[in-house]
Amino acid sequence: MNHIELGKQGEIIAKRFLKDQKMLILDSNYRWKKQEIDLIAREGDELIIIEVKTRKHESYGAPENAVTRVKQRNLIKAANAYIQERQLDLDVRFDVISIIHNAYETRIDHIQNAFYPTL
C-alpha cells in the first residue's frame, strides 16, 4: 500500500471513528485554493476541522507531529473560507486524528483542540 492509499484508508477509519462518536460528518476533502481539509464535522454548536494523519508505524515519529505550523495556518485559512461560503455562525475547533495502521494494529488517537486558530 503506497502513502496515498494509506492516507485514504486512514480517512475512512477516521470517518468511521467519528460516526461511532456520534459526530455528524459535513464534508470530506474540502478544497480551497491549494489547501485541503480532510474532514469537517459538527458536534452540537461546534464546527470541527479535522486533519487526519496516518502512518504504518512510528519510526519517523508520531503522525500528529506532521501537523506543522504551516499546515495549521493553511487549515485555518481553508476553514475560514468554508465558514464564509456556508455562512456559518458556529464555534470552531481544530482536531487531529492520528492513526497507526498496519497488518498488526490500527491505533487511533483523537486529539481535540490540537491547536488554536491564530494566524
C-alpha positions as CSV (number, residue, x, y, z in Angstrom):
1,M,0.0,0.0,0.0
2,N,1.5,3.3,-1.0
3,H,1.3,6.5,1.1
4,I,-1.7,7.9,-0.9
5,E,-3.7,4.6,-0.4
6,L,-2.7,4.6,3.3
7,G,-3.9,8.2,3.6
8,K,-7.3,7.3,2.0
9,Q,-7.6,4.3,4.3
10,G,-6.8,6.5,7.3
11,E,-9.6,8.9,6.3
12,I,-12.1,6.0,6.1
13,I,-11.0,4.8,9.5
14,A,-11.3,8.3,10.9
15,K,-14.8,8.8,9.4
16,R,-16.0,5.5,11.0
17,F,-14.5,6.5,14.3
18,L,-16.2,9.9,14.3
19,K,-19.5,8.4,13.4
20,D,-19.2,6.0,16.3
21,Q,-18.6,9.1,18.5
22,K,-22.0,10.4,17.2
23,M,-20.4,13.3,15.2
24,L,-22.1,14.5,12.1
25,I,-19.7,14.5,9.1
26,L,-20.5,17.5,7.0
27,D,-17.7,17.3,4.4
28,S,-14.5,15.5,3.4
29,N,-11.6,16.6,1.3
30,Y,-12.8,20.1,1.1
31,R,-10.5,22.2,-1.1
32,W,-9.9,25.9,-1.1
33,K,-7.2,27.1,-3.4
34,K,-4.3,24.7,-2.7
35,Q,-5.4,23.9,0.8
36,E,-7.4,20.9,1.8
37,I,-9.4,19.9,5.0
38,D,-9.6,16.2,5.4
39,L,-12.8,16.1,7.4
40,I,-15.3,18.6,8.6
41,A,-17.8,17.6,11.3
42,R,-20.3,19.1,13.6
43,E,-21.0,18.3,17.2
44,G,-23.7,20.4,18.8
45,D,-23.0,24.1,18.1
46,E,-19.3,23.4,17.2
47,L,-17.7,23.0,13.8
48,I,-14.8,20.7,13.9
49,I,-12.0,20.9,11.4
50,I,-10.1,17.6,11.3
51,E,-6.7,16.8,10.0
52,V,-6.1,13.0,9.6
53,K,-2.5,11.7,9.7
54,T,-1.9,8.0,9.0
55,R,1.3,6.1,9.2
56,K,2.2,2.4,9.2
57,H,4.5,2.8,12.2
58,E,6.1,5.5,14.4
59,S,9.7,5.1,13.1
60,Y,9.7,8.7,12.0
61,G,7.7,9.9,15.0
62,A,4.0,10.1,15.8
63,P,1.7,11.0,12.9
64,E,0.4,14.1,14.6
65,N,3.9,15.6,14.6
66,A,3.4,16.2,10.8
67,V,0.8,18.9,11.5
68,T,3.3,21.7,11.3
69,R,2.6,25.4,11.9
70,V,2.5,25.9,8.2
71,K,-0.1,23.1,7.9
72,Q,-2.1,24.7,10.8
73,R,-2.1,28.1,9.1
74,N,-3.3,26.5,5.9
75,L,-6.1,24.7,7.7
76,I,-7.2,27.9,9.4
77,K,-7.4,29.7,6.0
78,A,-9.4,26.9,4.4
79,A,-11.7,26.7,7.5
80,N,-12.3,30.5,7.2
81,A,-13.2,30.0,3.5
82,Y,-15.6,27.1,4.4
83,I,-17.3,29.1,7.1
84,Q,-17.8,32.2,4.8
85,E,-19.0,30.1,1.9
86,R,-21.6,28.4,4.0
87,Q,-22.4,31.5,6.2
88,L,-21.9,29.5,9.4
89,D,-22.0,31.0,12.8
90,L,-20.5,28.3,15.0
91,D,-17.6,27.9,17.4
92,V,-14.7,26.2,15.6
93,R,-12.4,23.5,16.9
94,F,-9.3,22.1,15.2
95,D,-8.6,18.4,15.9
96,V,-6.1,15.9,14.7
97,I,-6.8,12.3,14.3
98,S,-3.5,10.3,14.4
99,I,-3.7,6.8,13.1
100,I,-1.2,3.9,13.1
101,H,-2.4,1.3,10.7
102,N,-0.7,-1.8,9.5
103,A,-1.3,-5.6,9.3
104,Y,-0.9,-5.9,13.1
105,E,-2.8,-3.0,14.5
106,T,-5.0,0.0,14.0
107,R,-4.5,2.6,16.7
108,I,-6.4,5.9,16.7
109,D,-5.6,8.9,18.8
110,H,-8.2,11.7,18.6
111,I,-6.5,15.0,19.7
112,Q,-9.2,17.5,20.4
113,N,-8.3,21.2,20.3
114,A,-4.9,20.2,18.8
115,F,-4.2,23.8,18.0
116,Y,-5.9,27.2,18.2
117,P,-6.8,29.4,15.2
118,T,-4.1,32.0,15.3
119,L,-2.5,33.1,12.0
